[in-house]
Amino acid sequence: MTRIQRGAVLRTANAWDGLRSGTMTVTTTPTPLSARGLAIMQVILQNDPDGQTAVFVGDRRYQYYQLNGGANVTIDVCDLSLVYVRTAAGTATVNWLAPE
């Protein structure tokens, strides 16, 4: 997010200051997208298009939102480490993109 000062008025613009991306292998253990805190504006999460295993998305306690192969979801969240992913069985690959 960009802040613009015009005289006494401070405005914010919905522009990205940076962009992060990553990929990770997901197992049956709920795992955060980032092991340490990473301030972001949102994350676009994708179950790899070639994937045959569903990925479940949620917080550290509950991951109920299902993404089948190639499916994606956009989540407004302030920290990448708050988003957890897991599979019901086997492994899957998750791709993510997050504006800062």
CORCORUR-V41874 format. One record per helix or strand of 2 or more residues. SS is the DSSP state (~ for helix, > for strand). FROM is the first residue (numbers start at 1). TO is the last residue. If there is no record, write none. Layout:
SS&FROM&TO ; SS&FROM&TO
//
This chain:
>&2&6 ; >&9&13 ; >&19&26 ; >&31&32 ; >&42&47 ; >&55&58 ; >&63&67 ; >&72&76 ; ~&80&82 ; >&84&87 ; >&92&99
//
